[in-house]
Amino acid sequence: MRLIPFLVTTLFCFSALADEPLELVITPTRTETPIEQVGSSVTVITEDDIKREQKPFVADMLAEVPGVDVVQSGGPGQTTSVFLRGANSEHTLVLIDGVEVNDPGSPNGAYDFAHLTTDNVERIEVLRGNESVLYGSNDIGGVRSITTKKGTSTPTVWASAEGGSYDTYKVESGISGAVNDLGFSLDAARLSTDGIPDFDKRKIGPGGPSDPYESSNFSVRLDDKVNEWLNLNTTMRYN
């Protein structure tokens, strides 16, 4: 008699698990794969995580990821390097919407995260470990893949304004959605701050130096489904 409720409970649990949506990742295999089937060490930062944390820069979000170290030489706008698992910053590949953004003109070829904000960012995948077979010799420490928002539903317009210490303010507005088979997402943001002074103004007087920073960001993404087997994607980001 005790066997019947045990079997009913077991079947119910398996049914509930089967109905749960699987989280898919792309970076470890270059194709959509359930994260449970990936052997690599990967962390996913979702749009909900970004909204909850309310951090203006992508580097601030990466600082909370295990195995990631962020080094910034001053306040906002100063050179910001991200290290993965102790490897040099140039040994980590950075992708935005699948496009490599490492700077070939810099002495070490690393990407400077100083001006990359979380505006219009939908997802960040951090892949830890050597993936040179898939991404080339630059990928010794791992891959950081950043995806911008994709318009998929009824067009929505939003706007926001923030303010804080050191005369800091930020304004942002955008629109995203889909019309027929064309998805679109546009975002514009402006950030300004006096910055954290290099010296204590209480000791050198109110006329002492400060470290101001201003940033304008504009991003666009268009996704056009031409037919069942062809999609056209266009992205642009201006800082």
Backbone hydrogen bonds, N-H to C=O, Kabsch-Sander energy under -0.5 kcal/mol:
donor,donor_aa,acceptor,acceptor_aa,energy
4,I,1,M,-0.6
6,F,2,R,-1.0
7,L,3,L,-2.0
8,V,4,I,-2.2
9,T,5,P,-2.3
10,T,6,F,-1.9
11,L,7,L,-2.3
12,F,8,V,-1.9
13,C,9,T,-2.0
14,F,10,T,-2.0
15,S,11,L,-1.8
16,A,12,F,-2.0
17,L,13,C,-2.2
18,A,14,F,-1.9
19,D,15,S,-1.2
20,E,16,A,-0.6
20,E,17,L,-0.8
24,L,22,L,-0.5
25,V,33,T,-2.6
29,T,26,I,-0.8
30,R,26,I,-2.9
33,T,25,V,-2.3
35,I,23,E,-2.9
37,Q,34,P,-2.0
38,V,35,I,-1.2
41,S,128,R,-0.8
42,V,40,S,-0.7
43,T,126,V,-2.2
45,I,124,I,-3.2
46,T,44,V,-0.6
47,E,122,E,-0.6
50,I,46,T,-1.8
51,K,47,E,-2.3
52,R,48,D,-2.3
53,E,49,D,-2.4
54,Q,50,I,-2.0
55,K,50,I,-0.5
58,V,116,L,-2.3
59,A,116,L,-0.5
60,D,57,F,-0.6
61,M,57,F,-1.1
62,L,58,V,-2.3
63,A,59,A,-1.5
64,E,61,M,-1.2
65,V,62,L,-1.8
68,V,65,V,-1.7
69,D,83,F,-2.8
71,V,81,S,-2.9
73,S,79,T,-2.2
74,G,72,Q,-1.5
77,G,114,A,-0.6
78,Q,75,G,-1.8
81,S,71,V,-2.8
83,F,69,D,-3.4
85,R,67,G,-3.2
85,R,83,F,-0.5
87,A,84,L,-1.9
91,H,88,N,-1.6
92,T,89,S,-1.2
93,L,142,G,-2.1
95,L,144,R,-2.8
96,I,99,V,-2.4
97,D,95,L,-0.5
97,D,146,I,-3.3
99,V,96,I,-1.7
101,V,94,V,-2.3
102,N,94,V,-0.5
103,D,110,A,-1.0
106,S,103,D,-1.0
113,F,80,T,-2.1
113,F,111,Y,-0.7
115,H,112,D,-0.5
116,L,113,F,-0.8
117,T,115,H,-0.9
118,T,56,P,-2.1
121,V,118,T,-1.9
122,E,120,N,-0.5
122,E,147,T,-2.7
123,R,147,T,-1.8
124,I,45,I,-2.3
125,E,145,S,-3.0
126,V,43,T,-2.9
127,L,125,E,-0.6
127,L,143,V,-3.4
128,R,41,S,-2.9
128,R,126,V,-0.6
129,G,141,G,-2.6
131,E,139,D,-1.0
134,L,131,E,-1.0
135,Y,131,E,-2.3
136,G,132,S,-2.1
139,D,136,G,-1.4
140,I,91,H,-1.6
140,I,138,N,-1.4
141,G,91,H,-3.0
142,G,91,H,-0.9
143,V,127,L,-2.1
144,R,93,L,-2.8
145,S,125,E,-2.9
145,S,143,V,-0.5
146,I,95,L,-3.2
146,I,144,R,-0.5
147,T,123,R,-3.0
149,K,120,N,-2.1
156,T,176,S,-3.2
158,W,174,G,-2.3
160,S,172,E,-2.7
162,E,170,K,-2.7
164,G,168,T,-2.5
168,T,164,G,-1.0
168,T,165,S,-0.7
169,Y,192,S,-2.5
170,K,162,E,-2.1
171,V,190,R,-2.1
172,E,160,S,-2.3
173,S,188,A,-2.4
174,G,158,W,-2.2
175,I,186,L,-2.1
176,S,156,T,-2.0
177,G,184,F,-2.3
178,A,153,S,-2.2
179,V,182,L,-2.8
182,L,179,V,-2.4
183,G,181,D,-0.6
183,G,223,D,-3.4
184,F,177,G,-2.8
185,S,221,R,-1.8
186,L,175,I,-3.1
187,D,219,S,-2.2
188,A,173,S,-2.8
189,A,217,N,-2.6
190,R,171,V,-2.6
191,L,215,S,-3.0
192,S,169,Y,-2.3
193,T,213,Y,-2.4
194,D,166,Y,-2.8
199,F,209,P,-0.5
201,K,199,F,-0.7
203,K,200,D,-1.7
204,I,200,D,-1.3
205,G,201,K,-1.7
208,G,205,G,-1.5
211,D,194,D,-1.1
213,Y,193,T,-2.8
215,S,191,L,-3.0
217,N,189,A,-2.7
218,F,238,Y,-2.5
219,S,187,D,-2.5
220,V,236,M,-2.7
221,R,185,S,-2.1
222,L,234,T,-2.9
223,D,183,G,-2.8
224,D,232,L,-3.2
225,K,181,D,-2.0
225,K,223,D,-0.5
226,V,224,D,-1.1
226,V,230,L,-1.3
227,N,230,L,-1.6
230,L,227,N,-0.5
232,L,224,D,-3.0
234,T,222,L,-2.7
236,M,220,V,-2.4
238,Y,218,F,-3.5
